Amino acid sequence: MEAYIEGFAKEKGTTKEDAIKNYFKTDEPTSLLQRFLDPKEISAIVVFLASSRASGINGHAQRVEGGIIHSI
């Protein structure tokens, strides 16, 4: 992700900080969260899926990307 943002900033001719700040406004306006997920949010889903509380979930792809990806 770090390399992607660096490349994105270079492509847009801006700083990495500005690229992150404006990414969802300009390139992903339909994102549900309008921000990048924190790694802790992703690890929380992994822990949940590995727990007995997720025993009813089987054979299904779980998307943890904040609504950026429109299809798998």
N, C-alpha and C positions, 0 to 999 in steps of 0.2 A: 504494500500500500504506500509505503514511504517513497519508493522509486516511482510509482505511478503519479503521485502528487508532484514530485520534483519534475517529472517529464511534462505533466500538465501545466505547471507554472511556467516552465521554459517555453512551451508551445504558445501560451497566452502572453508571454512577455511580462510576467509579473512576479512578485515574490511568492514564496511558498505559503506564507501566512495569508496573503490576499487571495491566493488561489483557493485555499481551504474555505475562507470566509465567503467567497462568491460562488463556489462550486455548485451549490444546490439552487442558488438563484438563477444561474445562467445555464447550467448543463443538466441538472436533475430536478427541474421544478415540480415534477409529479411525485417525488420521494415523499413517503408518508411521514417520516421523522424529520426530514430536512437537516440531517446531521449524520456524521459517520458513527457507527456503533463503537462503543468502548469494548476492548477485549474482554473485560469482566462480564459484559452482557452476553457475549458469545459463550464464554465458559459457563455461565449460569445455565444456559440452555443445554449444554453438553452434560452437565451434572444432573439436571432434571431428567434428560432422556436416559441416562444411565441408572436412574433410581427406580425403585419399585413404584413410585407415583406415576410413572409413565408406562405402566404395564399394558394399558389399553391402546398404546400407539404402536403400530407395527406395519412394516412394509410401505412406509410413506416417506418421501423426501421432506425434510424439515428445512425451511428457508429461514435463515437468520441473517438478514441483510438490510433490514429497515425499510423495505419497500422500493428499493432502487431497481432490482431486476424484475422485468415484466413477465418473463417466462423462463422455465427451466428446460 
